[in-house]
């Protein structure tokens, strides 16, 4: 290998090391349950929902930037800030709704990974894979220090690149793709509106709000010294979050593109699980597309589940004032790791107590739908409160995007509840 090649590789590794929590947050947004939602959108409506990835990006980025800024400025997670500055009932209500939603999300993701593992190795039962992935993740989370976990998760994000390849293993109509990307299609019927609500719910998820704020605090703690917040730090954070949300948006885009061309055109219009999406691709787009899609599901699950369980543990430990942090050893923060273990075990056990992954996703969507608008409103209030944020309150653009996200998520929550219980 030449000196020039070594220098290039060294620069890439250095650039990768400088990437912060934004990439992992963005990647975890495209978890197996999210992939199932995007796959159904493409299979049912072709490329009609492709534009949603463009619309969702600025809303996702704006809210996640606010959460990150709250963590950096206050040196507390979102729960800690809520506890300090807001009535206790709001905090306990968030805890009440977040716990079952996140556990069911974990359960659906574990089940999806297990089922896809079984597709790749049919002689091994899906249950074995589900248990294996649960034990593997629990061991890594407990025994690896924060920086190692962060590095592992960042390198796992490379798996997401498979979704950028899959669509091009099948003939594509570029003009139709461009039209669907930049000219929104809206159909005023129940099924289309329901899938739009589903996309929004899985894209702008409350657990990401808690994770983003808490993990920014972890990053600061790891530097082992008090850092004075400055504009450069805030600028770097924005770039990091934007990068992570861009990756997330591209993965969402390419999954809808894949299923919207391959499955929709192949007459497959109903996808309920990620393994169904992978299996449907096999005869239509070939073995390579099928294998890449399946490997991507497992990779995204390995990224998302630590984020899901970690966000839940941050919520609990900040609520009750327990020791916390992925940078602490087990004996230093037993409560923190016990909550992570409980969430993983409960998620795994869901499949054995009669709650199917599909039901879990429906319940999760409802609970996220109810809490997301409330949390966005609170995040906006905190981000504009000079007593908390000082000079780092929201800009006008951040407020416009934030209030737009609040309005859209409130409408989405109303429609979601209507579709489930009335319409």
C-alpha positions as CSV (number, residue, x, y, z in Angstrom):
1,X,0.0,0.0,0.0
2,X,1.4,3.4,-1.0
3,X,2.1,6.3,1.4
4,X,-0.7,8.3,-0.3
5,X,-3.2,5.4,0.4
6,X,-2.1,5.2,4.0
7,X,-2.6,9.0,4.4
8,X,-6.1,8.8,2.9
9,X,-7.1,5.9,5.2
10,X,-5.7,7.8,8.2
11,X,-7.7,10.9,7.3
12,X,-10.9,8.9,6.9
13,X,-10.3,7.2,10.3
14,X,-9.6,10.6,11.9
15,X,-12.8,12.1,10.3
16,X,-14.8,9.1,11.6
17,X,-13.5,9.6,15.1
18,X,-14.6,13.2,15.1
19,X,-18.2,12.3,14.3
20,X,-20.3,12.7,17.5
21,X,-23.5,11.2,18.7
22,X,-25.6,12.6,15.8
23,X,-24.7,9.7,13.5
24,X,-25.7,7.0,16.0
25,X,-28.9,8.9,16.8
26,X,-29.8,9.2,13.1
27,X,-28.9,5.5,12.4
28,X,-31.0,4.3,15.3
29,X,-34.0,6.1,13.9
30,X,-34.0,3.6,11.0
31,X,-34.5,0.6,13.3
32,X,-36.1,-2.7,12.1
33,X,-39.6,-1.4,13.0
34,X,-39.0,1.8,11.1
35,X,-37.7,-0.3,8.1
36,X,-41.0,-2.2,8.2
37,X,-43.0,1.0,8.1
38,X,-41.0,2.4,5.2
39,X,-41.2,-1.0,3.3
40,X,-45.0,-1.0,3.7
41,X,-45.2,2.6,2.4
42,X,-43.2,1.7,-0.7
43,X,-45.0,-1.7,-1.3
44,X,-48.5,-0.2,-0.9
45,X,-48.1,3.2,-2.6
46,X,-45.0,2.9,-4.8
47,X,-43.0,6.1,-4.9
48,X,-45.9,8.3,-3.7
49,X,-44.4,8.8,-0.2
50,X,-40.8,9.3,-1.4
51,X,-41.1,13.1,-0.8
52,X,-41.6,12.5,2.9
53,X,-37.9,12.0,3.5
54,X,-37.2,15.5,2.2
55,X,-39.9,17.1,4.3
56,X,-39.0,15.1,7.5
57,X,-35.3,16.0,7.4
58,X,-35.5,19.7,8.6
59,X,-38.1,18.9,11.2
60,X,-36.0,15.9,12.6
61,X,-32.8,18.0,12.6
62,X,-34.4,21.0,14.3
63,X,-35.8,19.0,17.2
64,X,-32.7,16.9,17.7
65,X,-30.5,20.1,17.6
66,X,-32.7,21.6,20.4
67,X,-32.3,18.4,22.5
68,X,-28.5,18.4,21.9
69,X,-28.2,22.1,22.8
70,X,-30.3,21.5,26.0
71,X,-27.8,18.7,27.0
72,X,-24.7,20.8,26.2
73,X,-25.9,24.0,27.9
74,X,-27.5,22.5,31.1
75,X,-25.1,19.5,31.4
76,X,-28.3,17.5,32.1
77,X,-30.4,15.1,30.1
78,X,-33.9,16.1,29.0
79,X,-35.4,14.3,32.0
80,X,-33.2,16.1,34.4
81,X,-34.2,19.5,32.9
82,X,-37.8,18.6,33.1
83,X,-37.4,17.5,36.7
84,X,-35.7,20.7,37.7
85,X,-37.9,23.3,35.9
86,X,-41.3,21.7,35.3
87,X,-44.2,20.2,37.4
88,X,-43.6,16.6,38.6
89,X,-46.8,15.3,37.0
90,X,-45.5,16.1,33.5
91,X,-42.3,14.1,34.2
92,X,-44.2,11.1,35.6
93,X,-46.6,11.2,32.7
94,X,-43.7,11.0,30.3
95,X,-42.3,8.1,32.2
96,X,-45.6,6.3,32.2
97,X,-46.0,6.5,28.5
98,X,-42.3,6.1,27.6
99,X,-41.7,2.8,29.4
100,X,-44.2,0.6,27.6
101,X,-43.6,2.3,24.3
102,X,-39.9,1.8,24.3
103,X,-40.1,-1.8,25.7
104,X,-42.5,-2.7,22.9
105,X,-40.3,-1.0,20.3
106,X,-37.3,-3.1,21.6
107,X,-39.4,-6.2,21.5
108,X,-40.5,-5.6,17.9
109,X,-36.9,-4.9,16.9
110,X,-35.6,-8.1,18.6
111,X,-38.3,-10.2,16.9
112,X,-37.5,-8.7,13.6
113,X,-33.7,-9.4,13.9
114,X,-34.5,-12.9,15.0
115,X,-36.8,-13.6,12.1
116,X,-34.3,-12.2,9.6
117,X,-31.5,-14.3,11.2
118,X,-33.7,-17.3,10.6
119,X,-34.1,-16.3,6.9
120,X,-30.4,-16.2,6.5
121,X,-29.9,-19.4,8.3
122,X,-33.1,-21.4,8.0
123,X,-31.8,-24.4,10.1
124,X,-31.5,-22.2,13.2
125,X,-34.8,-21.2,14.9
126,X,-35.7,-17.4,15.0
127,X,-36.0,-17.7,18.8
128,X,-32.4,-18.7,19.1
129,X,-31.3,-15.5,17.2
130,X,-33.6,-13.3,19.3
131,X,-32.0,-14.7,22.5
132,X,-28.5,-14.5,21.0
133,X,-28.9,-10.8,20.0
134,X,-30.4,-9.9,23.3
135,X,-27.6,-11.5,25.3
136,X,-24.9,-10.1,23.0
137,X,-26.2,-6.5,23.3
138,X,-26.6,-6.8,27.0
139,X,-23.1,-8.0,27.4
140,X,-21.6,-5.3,25.2
141,X,-23.6,-2.5,26.9
142,X,-22.6,-3.6,30.4
143,X,-18.9,-4.5,29.8
144,X,-17.8,-1.9,27.2
145,X,-17.0,1.7,28.4
146,X,-18.9,4.5,26.7
147,X,-16.2,5.4,24.1
148,X,-16.0,1.8,23.0
149,X,-19.8,1.5,22.7
150,X,-19.8,4.8,20.8
151,X,-17.1,3.5,18.4
152,X,-18.8,0.1,17.9
153,X,-22.1,1.9,17.1
154,X,-20.5,4.3,14.7
155,X,-18.8,1.5,12.8
156,X,-22.0,-0.5,12.7
157,X,-23.5,2.5,10.9
158,X,-21.4,1.5,7.9
159,X,-24.0,-1.3,7.5
160,X,-26.5,1.3,6.6
161,X,-24.7,1.8,3.3
162,X,-26.3,-1.4,2.0
163,X,-29.6,0.4,1.6
164,X,-27.9,2.9,-0.8
165,X,-26.9,-0.1,-3.0
166,X,-30.0,-2.2,-3.1
167,X,-32.2,0.0,-5.3
168,X,-29.6,0.0,-8.1
169,X,-29.7,-3.8,-8.3
170,X,-33.0,-3.3,-10.1
171,X,-33.9,-1.2,-13.1
172,X,-35.0,2.3,-12.1
173,X,-37.0,5.1,-13.9
174,X,-34.9,8.1,-12.9
175,X,-37.5,10.7,-14.2
176,X,-40.3,9.1,-12.1
177,X,-38.0,9.0,-9.1
178,X,-37.1,12.7,-9.4
179,X,-40.8,13.7,-9.9
180,X,-41.9,11.6,-6.8
181,X,-39.0,13.1,-4.7
182,X,-39.7,16.8,-5.3
183,X,-43.5,16.9,-6.1
184,X,-45.5,15.8,-3.1
185,X,-48.4,13.4,-3.6
186,X,-51.2,13.4,-1.1
187,X,-54.2,11.1,-1.3
188,X,-57.1,11.9,1.0
189,X,-58.0,8.4,1.9
190,X,-57.6,6.5,5.2
191,X,-54.8,4.1,4.1
192,X,-52.6,6.8,2.6
193,X,-53.0,9.2,5.5
194,X,-52.4,6.3,7.9
195,X,-49.0,5.5,6.3
196,X,-48.0,9.2,6.4
197,X,-48.8,9.2,10.1
198,X,-46.8,6.0,10.5
199,X,-43.8,7.5,8.7
200,X,-43.9,10.6,10.9
201,X,-44.3,8.6,14.1
202,X,-41.3,6.3,13.4
203,X,-39.2,9.2,12.1
204,X,-39.7,11.8,14.9
205,X,-39.7,9.4,17.9
206,X,-39.6,10.7,21.5
207,X,-36.9,8.2,22.7
208,X,-34.5,10.0,20.4
209,X,-35.1,13.3,22.2
210,X,-34.0,11.8,25.5
211,X,-31.1,10.0,24.0
212,X,-29.7,13.0,22.1
213,X,-29.6,15.2,25.2
214,X,-28.2,12.6,27.5
215,X,-25.5,11.3,25.2
216,X,-24.3,14.9,24.6
217,X,-23.8,15.1,28.4
218,X,-21.9,11.7,28.2
219,X,-19.6,13.2,25.5
220,X,-18.8,16.2,27.7
221,X,-18.2,14.0,30.8
222,X,-15.9,11.8,28.9
223,X,-13.5,14.7,28.3
224,X,-13.1,14.8,32.1
225,X,-13.1,18.5,32.5
226,X,-15.6,21.3,32.5
227,X,-16.0,22.7,29.1
228,X,-17.2,26.3,28.6
229,X,-20.0,26.2,26.1
230,X,-19.2,28.4,23.1
231,X,-20.5,29.1,19.6
232,X,-18.0,26.7,18.0
233,X,-19.2,23.9,20.2
234,X,-22.9,24.6,19.2
235,X,-21.9,24.9,15.5
236,X,-20.1,21.5,15.7
237,X,-23.1,19.9,17.3
238,X,-25.4,21.3,14.6
239,X,-23.1,19.8,11.9
240,X,-23.0,16.5,13.7
241,X,-26.8,16.3,14.1
242,X,-27.4,17.4,10.5
243,X,-25.0,14.7,9.3
244,X,-26.8,12.0,11.4
245,X,-30.2,13.1,10.3
246,X,-29.1,13.2,6.7
247,X,-27.9,9.6,6.9
248,X,-31.2,8.7,8.5
249,X,-33.2,10.5,5.8
250,X,-31.2,8.8,3.0
251,X,-31.8,5.4,4.4
252,X,-35.5,6.1,4.7
253,X,-35.5,7.4,1.1
254,X,-33.7,4.4,-0.4
255,X,-35.8,1.8,1.5
256,X,-39.0,3.5,0.1
257,X,-37.3,3.6,-3.3
258,X,-36.4,-0.1,-3.2
259,X,-39.8,-1.3,-2.1
260,X,-41.7,1.3,-4.1
261,X,-40.1,0.0,-7.3
262,X,-39.3,-3.7,-6.7
263,X,-42.3,-4.8,-4.5
264,X,-44.9,-2.3,-5.8
265,X,-44.2,-3.1,-9.4
266,X,-44.0,-6.8,-8.6
267,X,-47.5,-6.8,-7.3
268,X,-46.5,-7.1,-3.6
269,X,-48.6,-4.5,-1.8
270,X,-48.8,-5.7,1.8
271,X,-45.7,-5.8,4.1
272,X,-46.2,-6.2,7.8
273,X,-42.7,-7.2,8.9
274,X,-39.1,-6.7,7.8
275,X,-38.6,-10.4,7.0
276,X,-41.6,-10.2,4.7
277,X,-39.9,-7.3,2.9
278,X,-36.6,-9.2,2.6
279,X,-38.3,-12.4,1.4
280,X,-40.4,-10.5,-1.2
281,X,-37.2,-8.9,-2.6
282,X,-35.6,-12.3,-3.3
283,X,-37.5,-13.5,-6.4
284,X,-38.0,-9.9,-7.7
285,X,-34.6,-8.3,-7.3
286,X,-32.3,-11.3,-6.8
287,X,-30.3,-12.9,-3.9
288,X,-27.9,-10.0,-3.5
289,X,-30.6,-7.5,-2.8
290,X,-32.3,-9.9,-0.4
291,X,-29.1,-10.6,1.5
292,X,-28.1,-6.9,1.7
293,X,-31.5,-5.9,2.9
294,X,-31.5,-8.7,5.5
295,X,-28.0,-7.8,6.8
296,X,-29.1,-4.2,7.0
297,X,-32.0,-5.1,9.3
298,X,-29.7,-6.9,11.8
299,X,-27.2,-4.0,11.7
300,X,-29.8,-1.4,12.3
301,X,-31.2,-3.4,15.2
302,X,-27.8,-3.7,16.8
303,X,-27.5,0.1,16.6
304,X,-31.1,1.0,17.7
305,X,-31.6,-1.3,20.7
306,X,-28.8,0.1,22.8
307,X,-30.2,3.6,22.0
308,X,-33.7,2.5,22.9
309,X,-32.7,0.8,26.2
310,X,-30.2,3.5,27.0
311,X,-32.8,6.3,26.5
312,X,-35.2,4.5,28.8
313,X,-32.5,4.1,31.5
314,X,-31.6,7.8,31.3
315,X,-35.2,8.7,31.8
316,X,-35.5,6.5,34.9
317,X,-32.2,7.3,36.5
318,X,-32.6,11.1,36.0
319,X,-36.2,10.9,37.4
320,X,-35.1,9.2,40.6
321,X,-31.6,10.7,40.9
322,X,-29.7,7.4,40.5
323,X,-26.1,7.1,39.3
324,X,-26.1,6.9,35.5
325,X,-23.9,6.8,32.5
326,X,-22.5,4.4,29.9
327,X,-19.1,5.5,31.0
328,X,-19.6,4.0,34.4
329,X,-18.9,0.4,35.4
330,X,-21.8,-1.8,36.5
331,X,-21.0,-1.5,40.2
332,X,-20.9,2.3,39.9
333,X,-24.3,2.6,38.3
334,X,-26.2,-0.6,39.1
335,X,-29.7,0.9,38.7
336,X,-28.8,2.3,35.3
337,X,-27.7,-1.1,33.9
338,X,-30.5,-3.0,35.6
339,X,-33.1,-0.8,33.8
340,X,-31.3,-1.6,30.5
341,X,-31.3,-5.3,31.3
342,X,-35.0,-5.3,32.3
343,X,-36.0,-3.4,29.2
344,X,-34.2,-6.0,27.0
345,X,-35.6,-9.0,28.8
346,X,-39.1,-7.6,28.8
347,X,-38.7,-6.8,25.1
348,X,-37.5,-10.4,24.4
349,X,-40.3,-11.9,26.5
350,X,-43.1,-10.0,24.6
351,X,-43.1,-12.7,21.8
352,X,-43.8,-15.4,24.4
353,X,-46.8,-13.7,26.1
354,X,-49.0,-13.2,23.0
355,X,-48.0,-9.7,21.9
356,X,-47.0,-10.0,18.3
357,X,-44.5,-7.6,16.7
358,X,-47.3,-6.0,14.7
359,X,-49.4,-5.4,17.8
360,X,-46.4,-4.0,19.6
361,X,-45.7,-1.6,16.7
362,X,-49.3,-0.4,16.8
363,X,-49.2,0.2,20.6
364,X,-45.8,1.9,20.3
365,X,-47.1,4.2,17.5
366,X,-50.1,5.2,19.7
367,X,-48.0,5.9,22.8
368,X,-45.3,7.8,20.8
369,X,-48.0,9.7,19.0
370,X,-49.5,10.9,22.2
371,X,-46.2,11.9,23.9
372,X,-44.4,13.4,20.9
373,X,-46.4,16.6,20.5
374,X,-46.3,17.2,24.3
375,X,-42.5,16.7,24.4
376,X,-41.9,18.9,21.3
377,X,-43.9,21.6,23.0
378,X,-41.8,21.3,26.2
379,X,-38.5,21.2,24.2
380,X,-39.6,24.4,22.4
381,X,-40.4,26.0,25.7
382,X,-37.0,25.0,27.3
383,X,-35.1,26.1,24.2
384,X,-36.7,29.6,24.3
385,X,-36.2,30.0,28.1
386,X,-33.3,32.4,28.7
387,X,-33.2,31.4,32.4
388,X,-32.2,27.9,31.3
389,X,-30.5,28.4,28.0
390,X,-28.9,31.8,28.4
391,X,-27.7,33.2,25.0
392,X,-28.2,29.8,23.3
393,X,-32.0,30.1,22.9
394,X,-33.6,29.1,19.6
395,X,-33.1,31.1,16.5
396,X,-36.1,32.2,14.5
397,X,-35.6,29.4,11.9
398,X,-35.3,26.8,14.7
399,X,-38.6,28.1,16.1
400,X,-40.4,28.0,12.8
401,X,-39.2,24.4,12.1
402,X,-40.0,23.4,15.7
403,X,-43.5,24.8,15.7
404,X,-44.1,23.2,12.3
405,X,-43.0,19.9,13.7
406,X,-45.3,20.4,16.7
407,X,-48.3,21.2,14.4
408,X,-47.7,18.3,12.1
409,X,-47.1,15.8,15.0
410,X,-50.3,17.0,16.8
411,X,-52.3,16.5,13.6
412,X,-50.6,13.1,13.1
413,X,-51.5,12.1,16.7
414,X,-55.1,13.1,16.2
415,X,-55.3,11.1,13.0
416,X,-53.6,8.1,14.5
417,X,-56.0,8.0,17.4
418,X,-59.0,8.4,15.0
419,X,-57.8,5.6,12.7
420,X,-57.3,3.2,15.6
421,X,-60.4,3.9,17.6
422,X,-63.0,5.5,15.4
423,X,-62.3,5.5,11.6
